[in-house]
Amino acid sequence: MPNKLSDIITNNKKISVAAYSLRISGWFKEEIFARLIKNAGILLSGNVISALLRLAALAIITRALSPADFGLLVLIETYAAIFDLLFNFQSWQALIKYGADALKAGDDEGFKKLIKFGTILDVGSALLATLFAVSLAHGISQLFGWAFELKNMIMIYSFVILFNLSGTPTAILRLFDKFKLFTIQNVLTSVIKLFFVAVAYFYDAGLEGFILIWLITGIFQNLFLFASGWWIIRSKGYKNIINSSIKNINKKFNGIWHFVWASNINATLIKFTRHFDKFIILYILNTEAVAFYKLVQSINSIIARLIDPLYVSVYPELAKLVSDNNIKELNRLLKRTSFIIFLVALFLYVGAIVGIDVFVKIIFGDAYEGVGKIALCYIFGTLISVIFYYAQPLVLAFGQAPTALKINIFNIFVYISMLYTLTYTFGLIGAAISFSVFMILSVFFRLFYIQKKYNVFFYSNSSS
């Protein structure tokens, strides 16, 4: 009898696993899910190759530069990134939201207005950001006691901002499912950077040489995306965009200015914290600590890049489903994708726990011993956020950018307070813990709001 009972239980388990596997395989036959996974897969292939190439370049840099010089390179790159974020509008978010509606309605003229509107925002904000970055370089250098030569390097590198006109092209490529071009861009940029990094290492180019490499590859990356977006637009038959009038665009696309401002501030706040934290670490600790923290973020970005394609691919799909008011399909899509990501995230984190110390020693060398433990604390928050990857794009797809902004302001206030206190008390481990708490809070409050207002993504007994 016991043997029969155990056989029955075993057989039932096998049947359940087989049935569930069959059910999951059926998801890939549905149009929206299949398209999402296809687009994410295209981006993933590029991200994996790009991540390996970036890792190789980083391994060379950590051996070519001392931790102090590597920390300075990171700070110069961060300086330009902060000004870019502060002034550069995230036009792609508004263009995807309103562009999806215009394309659905067959409103070609309206779509052309949006493209012109986004391009003007991109060009104007790039000019403004570059002007401020170059003008304030002297004052910032004096504040941190940096040498005159370093100030000149900051000013030169800041011109990379001038070429960041990628907001509108990003929206175009996403709306027309041209994700292969993102993959080509990432891989090409990484190949060029790795080549020049190897040359700089061979000729002992020093900090100045690596800054020049960062400038050249940054300009190439932005120009490639800009050219790709406009090539797609012309191939789709949208011409004479320059002649389209954007007068009264807020009436044509109700609330677009409000959405642009709210989503821009929202995205700026999120990314700003991931750059400004290095200057807090510099203030509390030193440039070597900044180098360590950059490596932690680089390891984190490798893992994030494995799952980030789903975030990139999903926003246009969410915007379309929200536009159609298809909440049932929206729920199904989110449940399925988050389940798959959970399995991947669990596998990645267990692998990180087992092998991260060996990984750090092989790739970055003995000078960066201890980076692995810090990275484990940092990665945890990222994996939680990627499991619930849809939290931010879903709030935006429902047009609730102001709500997302309020949530971010509160979370960032908590994060900055924790970052300063925990870094001062526990060093870089404290900084990593602060980041993970910030990511978890960001996910929780967004999902709580969407659950309460729209009843989206809510586990139920219904078939999915």
Phi, psi and omega per residue, in radians:
M1 nan -0.834 3.102
P2 -1.036 -0.678 3.139
N3 -1.138 -0.713 3.119
K4 -1.105 -0.734 -3.135
L5 -1.102 -0.770 3.142
S6 -1.143 -0.618 3.118
D7 -1.146 -0.695 3.134
I8 -1.117 -0.772 3.136
I9 -1.094 -0.771 -3.133
T10 -1.082 -0.788 -3.139
N11 -1.109 -0.688 3.127
N12 -1.125 -0.677 3.112
K13 -1.110 -0.760 -3.140
K14 -1.092 -0.719 3.130
I15 -1.125 -0.736 -3.125
S16 -1.124 -0.767 3.137
V17 -1.130 -0.756 -3.141
A18 -1.107 -0.736 -3.137
A19 -1.130 -0.717 -3.120
Y20 -1.216 -0.656 3.099
S21 -1.102 -0.722 3.110
L22 -1.119 -0.668 -3.142
R23 -1.121 -0.766 3.130
I24 -1.129 -0.727 -3.138
S25 -1.091 -0.514 3.099
G26 -1.192 -0.461 3.124
W27 -1.022 -0.652 -3.033
F28 -1.253 -0.164 3.118
K29 -1.566 -0.184 -3.133
E30 -1.497 2.441 -2.928
E31 -0.999 -0.931 -3.037
I32 -1.151 -0.830 -3.134
F33 -1.093 -0.752 -3.130
A34 -1.114 -0.732 3.125
R35 -1.140 -0.711 3.130
L36 -1.093 -0.828 -3.137
I37 -1.146 -0.646 3.113
K38 -1.093 -0.853 -3.138
N39 -1.117 -0.725 3.107
A40 -1.119 -0.659 3.129
G41 -1.137 -0.680 3.096
I42 -1.078 -0.812 3.139
L43 -1.164 -0.659 -3.120
L44 -1.088 -0.741 -3.140
S45 -1.021 -0.737 3.098
G46 -1.199 -0.686 -3.125
N47 -1.143 -0.675 3.132
V48 -1.130 -0.836 3.125
I49 -1.094 -0.799 -3.137
S50 -1.081 -0.721 -3.127
A51 -1.114 -0.704 3.117
L52 -1.151 -0.707 3.122
L53 -1.171 -0.731 3.102
R54 -1.120 -0.664 3.125
L55 -1.122 -0.727 3.103
A56 -1.095 -0.736 3.112
A57 -1.110 -0.721 3.140
L58 -1.148 -0.650 3.105
A59 -1.091 -0.655 3.110
I60 -1.219 -0.749 -3.090
I61 -1.104 -0.741 -3.117
T62 -1.148 -0.321 3.069
R63 -1.678 -0.408 -3.139
A64 -1.438 -0.555 -3.084
L65 -2.028 2.606 3.005
S66 -1.216 2.784 3.076
P67 -0.939 -0.619 3.137
A68 -1.162 -0.796 3.133
D69 -1.205 -0.658 3.079
F70 -1.103 -0.681 3.076
G71 -1.069 -0.676 3.098
L72 -1.161 -0.704 3.076
L73 -1.031 -0.762 3.118
V74 -1.082 -0.751 -3.113
L75 -1.169 -0.655 3.093
I76 -1.144 -0.766 3.088
E77 -1.087 -0.722 -3.130
T78 -1.162 -0.682 3.124
Y79 -0.979 -0.876 3.133
A80 -1.135 -0.683 -3.130
A81 -1.103 -0.656 -3.136
I82 -1.131 -0.803 3.128
F83 -1.166 -0.633 3.076
D84 -1.059 -0.770 3.141
L85 -1.188 -0.696 -3.076
L86 -1.149 -0.590 -3.017
F87 -1.970 -0.347 -3.041
N88 -1.511 2.041 3.141
F89 -1.162 2.443 3.056
Q90 -1.516 1.186 -2.985
S91 -1.128 -0.426 -3.046
W92 -1.084 -0.565 -3.105
Q93 -1.142 -0.798 3.117
A94 -1.174 -0.697 -3.115
L95 -1.141 -0.634 3.094
I96 -1.191 -0.782 -3.114
K97 -1.078 -0.944 -3.085
Y98 -1.406 -0.519 3.112
G99 -1.172 -0.633 3.106
A100 -1.081 -0.709 3.109
D101 -1.164 -0.753 -3.123
A102 -1.117 -0.748 3.126
L103 -1.142 -0.691 3.124
K104 -1.107 -0.678 -3.121
A105 -1.434 -0.088 -3.099
G106 1.239 0.444 -3.094
D107 -1.556 1.413 -3.085
D108 -1.128 -0.711 -3.126
E109 -1.145 -0.711 3.094
G110 -1.109 -0.679 3.130
F111 -1.137 -0.701 3.102
K112 -1.107 -0.644 3.080
K113 -1.078 -0.729 3.133
L114 -1.111 -0.714 3.133
I115 -1.108 -0.762 3.118
K116 -1.134 -0.763 3.131
F117 -1.011 -0.836 -3.141
G118 -1.129 -0.682 -3.136
T119 -1.139 -0.731 3.104
I120 -1.085 -0.714 3.083
L121 -1.082 -0.762 -3.119
D122 -1.086 -0.844 -3.089
V123 -1.175 -0.821 -3.114
G124 -1.083 -0.776 -3.112
S125 -1.236 -0.573 3.094
A126 -1.144 -0.738 3.101
L127 -1.091 -0.798 -3.115
L128 -1.130 -0.767 -3.128
A129 -1.101 -0.746 3.135
T130 -1.109 -0.767 -3.137
L131 -1.016 -0.832 -3.129
F132 -1.188 -0.717 -3.120
A133 -1.081 -0.785 -3.134
V134 -1.214 -0.716 -3.076
S135 -1.163 -0.603 -3.047
L136 -1.653 0.001 -3.102
A137 -1.035 -0.708 -3.113
H138 -1.105 -0.820 -3.127
G139 -1.121 -0.726 3.129
I140 -1.143 -0.693 3.126
S141 -1.096 -0.719 3.105
Q142 -1.154 -0.667 -3.126
L143 -1.041 -0.707 -3.106
F144 -1.713 0.061 3.094
G145 1.218 0.562 -3.134
W146 -1.430 2.629 -3.103
A147 -1.222 2.829 -3.120
F148 -1.022 -0.701 -3.125
E149 -1.096 -0.649 3.134
L150 -1.190 -0.649 3.093
K151 -1.054 -0.751 3.120
N152 -1.114 -0.662 3.106
M153 -1.136 -0.670 3.101
I154 -1.099 -0.783 -3.125
M155 -1.111 -0.743 3.140
I156 -1.128 -0.829 -3.099
Y157 -1.139 -0.496 -3.107
S158 -1.068 -0.357 3.140
F159 -1.222 -0.162 3.036
V160 -1.107 -0.492 -3.127
I161 -1.100 -0.609 -3.075
L162 -1.033 -0.458 -3.079
F163 -1.692 0.058 3.133
N164 -1.460 1.452 3.126
L165 -2.003 0.662 -2.923
S166 -1.613 -0.116 -3.064
G167 -1.043 -0.966 -3.121
T168 -1.156 -0.803 3.077
P169 -1.017 -0.638 3.099
T170 -1.049 -0.791 3.121
A171 -1.095 -0.735 -3.126
I172 -1.057 -0.859 -3.101
L173 -1.124 -0.650 3.137
R174 -1.245 -0.721 -3.104
L175 -1.142 -0.574 -3.108
F176 -1.771 0.262 3.066
D177 0.992 0.666 3.117
K178 -1.718 1.012 -3.033
F179 -1.307 -0.327 3.119
K180 -1.080 -0.551 -3.121
L181 -1.194 -0.560 3.027
F182 -1.115 -0.722 3.135
T183 -1.097 -0.819 3.118
I184 -1.055 -0.753 3.140
Q185 -1.041 -0.858 -3.116
N186 -1.075 -0.805 -3.081
V187 -1.191 -0.803 -3.137
L188 -1.049 -0.795 3.135
T189 -1.076 -0.739 -3.127
S190 -1.165 -0.653 3.108
V191 -1.131 -0.808 -3.139
I192 -1.083 -0.772 -3.137
K193 -1.104 -0.774 -3.142
L194 -1.075 -0.730 3.136
F195 -1.054 -0.871 -3.103
F196 -1.209 -0.585 3.084
V197 -1.118 -0.735 3.114
A198 -1.106 -0.718 3.102
V199 -1.112 -0.775 3.140
A200 -1.087 -0.667 3.111
Y201 -1.158 -0.736 -3.108
F202 -1.123 -0.681 -3.103
Y203 -1.672 0.128 3.104
D204 0.928 0.972 -3.024
A205 -1.241 -0.406 3.126
G206 1.363 -3.026 -3.077
L207 -1.025 -0.748 -3.104
E208 -1.049 -0.702 -3.140
G209 -1.119 -0.729 -3.130
F210 -1.223 -0.588 3.082
I211 -1.128 -0.721 3.102
L212 -1.096 -0.682 3.093
I213 -1.097 -0.776 3.123
W214 -1.055 -0.687 3.133
L215 -1.135 -0.859 -3.090
I216 -1.091 -0.826 -3.102
T217 -1.216 -0.574 3.086
G218 -1.138 -0.744 3.110
I219 -1.124 -0.776 3.130
F220 -1.043 -0.796 -3.106
Q221 -1.027 -0.785 -3.119
N222 -1.217 -0.738 -3.118
L223 -1.184 -0.622 3.108
F224 -1.073 -0.789 -3.136
L225 -1.156 -0.708 3.126
F226 -1.065 -0.840 -3.132
A227 -1.128 -0.675 -3.134
S228 -1.103 -0.782 -3.137
G229 -1.064 -0.785 -3.114
W230 -1.282 -0.505 3.044
W231 -1.136 -0.739 3.116
I232 -1.121 -0.761 -3.129
I233 -1.039 -0.787 -3.136
R234 -1.201 -0.617 3.133
S235 -1.201 -0.394 3.103
K236 -1.525 -0.006 3.059
G237 1.584 0.159 3.126
Y238 -1.536 1.840 -3.099
K239 -2.122 2.949 3.126
N240 0.959 0.633 3.136
I241 -1.107 -0.570 -3.125
I242 -1.062 -0.473 -3.118
N243 -1.516 -0.124 3.130
S244 -1.221 2.364 -3.139
S245 -1.518 2.318 3.077
I246 -1.868 0.246 3.082
K247 -1.112 2.361 -3.123
N248 1.040 0.579 -3.123
I249 -1.125 -0.458 3.125
N250 -1.190 -0.446 3.075
K251 -1.400 -0.688 3.121
K252 -1.114 -0.780 3.123
F253 -2.078 1.595 -2.989
N254 -0.958 2.120 3.058
G255 1.436 0.191 -3.051
I256 -1.135 -0.674 3.124
W257 -1.131 -0.727 3.118
H258 -1.093 -0.729 3.139
F259 -1.154 -0.746 -3.131
V260 -1.049 -0.836 -3.120
W261 -1.119 -0.811 -3.081
A262 -1.154 -0.795 -3.115
S263 -1.201 -0.596 3.118
N264 -1.149 -0.847 3.119
I265 -1.098 -0.672 -3.138
N266 -1.068 -0.914 -3.135
A267 -1.151 -0.649 3.134
T268 -1.096 -0.765 -3.132
L269 -1.090 -0.741 -3.124
I270 -1.093 -0.885 -3.077
K271 -1.305 -0.546 -3.134
F272 -1.041 -0.713 -3.127
T273 -1.116 -0.512 -3.112
R274 -1.414 -0.113 3.058
H275 -1.935 -0.777 -3.071
F276 -1.132 -0.446 -3.138
D277 -1.022 -0.506 3.134
K278 -1.164 -0.610 3.122
F279 -1.284 -0.545 3.024
I280 -1.141 -0.751 3.107
I281 -1.113 -0.702 3.083
L282 -1.053 -0.759 -3.106
Y283 -1.133 -0.735 -3.083
I284 -1.449 -0.685 -3.056
L285 -1.950 -1.882 -3.116
N286 -2.868 -3.134 -3.099
T287 -1.170 -0.555 3.084
E288 -1.086 -0.687 3.106
A289 -1.119 -0.626 3.081
V290 -1.085 -0.722 3.106
A291 -1.072 -0.792 3.092
F292 -1.027 -0.797 -3.084
Y293 -1.159 -0.623 3.090
K294 -1.089 -0.706 3.113
L295 -1.150 -0.654 3.059
V296 -1.038 -0.812 3.139
Q297 -1.165 -0.573 3.114
S298 -1.181 -0.734 3.070
I299 -1.094 -0.763 3.107
N300 -1.050 -0.699 -3.101
S301 -1.194 -0.507 3.088
I302 -1.105 -0.788 3.120
I303 -1.189 -0.753 -3.139
A304 -1.089 -0.640 -3.127
R305 -1.137 -0.405 3.112
L306 -1.275 -0.397 -3.083
I307 -2.033 -0.347 -3.119
D308 -0.952 -0.585 3.136
P309 -0.958 -0.548 3.122
L310 -1.162 -0.673 3.091
Y311 -1.097 -0.778 -3.117
V312 -1.111 -0.706 -3.060
S313 -1.353 -0.491 -2.946
V314 -1.393 -0.519 -3.023
Y315 -1.034 -0.817 3.075
P316 -1.037 -0.652 3.124
E317 -1.159 -0.740 3.109
L318 -1.093 -0.757 -3.141
A319 -1.053 -0.699 3.133
K320 -1.177 -0.765 -3.122
L321 -1.167 -0.689 3.093
V322 -1.153 -0.719 3.111
S323 -1.055 -0.624 3.104
D324 -1.467 -0.090 -3.076
N325 1.009 0.643 -3.103
N326 -1.685 1.302 -3.060
I327 -1.207 -0.597 -3.141
K328 -1.079 -0.834 3.128
E329 -1.171 -0.592 3.097
L330 -1.062 -0.815 3.110
N331 -1.026 -0.805 -3.112
R332 -1.076 -0.771 -3.123
L333 -1.084 -0.784 -3.084
L334 -1.211 -0.698 3.124
K335 -1.066 -0.784 -3.053
R336 -1.213 -0.821 -3.104
T337 -1.152 -0.682 -3.128
S338 -1.196 -0.569 3.095
F339 -1.132 -0.775 3.133
I340 -1.115 -0.744 -3.129
I341 -1.147 -0.648 3.120
F342 -1.014 -0.777 -3.137
L343 -1.114 -0.749 3.122
V344 -1.129 -0.775 -3.112
A345 -1.096 -0.731 3.123
L346 -1.075 -0.784 3.120
F347 -1.064 -0.781 -3.114
L348 -1.130 -0.717 -3.079
Y349 -1.239 -0.697 3.086
V350 -1.094 -0.720 3.092
G351 -1.093 -0.674 3.119
A352 -1.137 -0.737 3.132
I353 -1.046 -0.730 -3.074
V354 -1.274 -0.735 -2.923
G355 -2.098 0.120 -2.981
I356 -1.208 -0.621 -3.129
D357 -1.147 -0.723 3.096
V358 -1.145 -0.725 3.117
F359 -1.008 -0.837 -3.115
V360 -1.099 -0.752 -3.110
K361 -1.131 -0.728 -3.116
I362 -1.219 -0.781 -3.023
I363 -1.401 -0.813 -2.991
F364 -1.834 -0.254 3.092
G365 1.619 3.036 -3.068
D366 -1.176 -0.383 -3.093
A367 -1.112 -0.361 -3.073
Y368 -1.981 0.539 3.078
E369 -1.064 2.361 -3.123
G370 1.826 -0.230 3.128
V371 -1.099 -0.616 -3.075
G372 -1.025 -0.824 -3.116
K373 -1.124 -0.680 3.105
I374 -1.129 -0.720 -3.117
A375 -1.103 -0.654 3.130
L376 -1.059 -0.711 3.096
C377 -1.149 -0.697 -3.094
Y378 -1.234 -0.758 -3.074
I379 -1.114 -0.580 -3.069
F380 -0.964 -0.816 3.139
G381 -1.120 -0.658 3.127
T382 -1.119 -0.745 -3.129
L383 -1.146 -0.638 3.058
I384 -1.086 -0.738 -3.109
S385 -1.206 -0.585 -3.124
V386 -1.371 -0.455 3.028
I387 -1.085 -0.712 3.089
F388 -1.848 0.885 -3.017
Y389 -1.033 -0.442 -3.013
Y390 -1.431 -0.095 -3.033
A391 -0.979 -0.890 -3.134
Q392 -1.230 -0.931 -3.117
P393 -1.098 -0.494 -3.142
L394 -1.215 -0.720 3.082
V395 -1.057 -0.725 3.137
L396 -1.215 -0.680 -3.132
A397 -1.089 -0.539 3.070
F398 -1.456 0.057 3.092
G399 1.331 0.385 -3.065
Q400 -1.806 0.774 3.120
A401 -1.024 -0.686 3.114
P402 -1.053 -0.657 3.123
T403 -1.173 -0.749 3.098
A404 -1.048 -0.630 3.134
L405 -1.127 -0.787 3.128
K406 -1.073 -0.727 3.123
I407 -1.095 -0.759 -3.115
N408 -1.144 -0.709 -3.141
I409 -1.045 -0.784 3.128
F410 -1.118 -0.828 -3.108
N411 -1.105 -0.678 -3.117
I412 -1.219 -0.648 3.066
F413 -1.037 -0.787 3.096
V414 -1.106 -0.756 -3.098
Y415 -1.100 -0.862 -3.121
I416 -1.070 -0.695 3.119
S417 -1.108 -0.805 3.122
M418 -1.150 -0.726 -3.093
L419 -1.037 -0.833 -3.115
Y420 -1.121 -0.837 -3.059
T421 -1.152 -0.850 -3.064
L422 -1.282 -0.600 3.079
T423 -1.165 -0.728 3.115
Y424 -1.089 -0.642 -3.065
T425 -1.496 -0.784 -2.988
F426 -2.042 -0.008 -3.123
G427 1.369 -2.549 -3.039
L428 -1.189 -0.478 3.047
I429 -1.065 -0.734 3.101
G430 -1.092 -0.680 3.107
A431 -1.115 -0.720 3.142
A432 -1.160 -0.714 3.103
I433 -1.108 -0.723 3.123
S434 -1.024 -0.749 3.141
F435 -1.108 -0.772 -3.125
S436 -1.099 -0.732 3.104
V437 -1.086 -0.729 3.114
F438 -1.029 -0.797 -3.121
M439 -1.142 -0.709 -3.135
I440 -1.166 -0.745 3.099
L441 -1.093 -0.705 -3.140
S442 -1.041 -0.782 3.123
V443 -1.146 -0.828 -3.050
F444 -1.032 -0.874 -3.054
F445 -1.195 -0.621 3.103
R446 -1.162 -0.791 -3.124
L447 -1.165 -0.651 3.107
F448 -1.044 -0.750 -3.135
Y449 -1.152 -0.829 -3.115
I450 -1.125 -0.702 3.106
Q451 -1.046 -0.793 -3.067
K452 -1.215 -0.698 -3.023
K453 -1.545 -0.660 -2.995
Y454 -2.107 -0.154 -3.123
N455 0.970 0.838 -3.130
V456 -1.864 2.474 -3.114
F457 1.045 1.266 -3.079
F458 -2.416 1.985 -3.060
Y459 -0.917 2.264 3.141
S460 -2.439 3.121 3.135
N461 -1.532 -0.034 -3.126
S462 -1.246 2.663 -3.136
S463 -1.175 2.414 3.086
S464 -2.277 nan nan
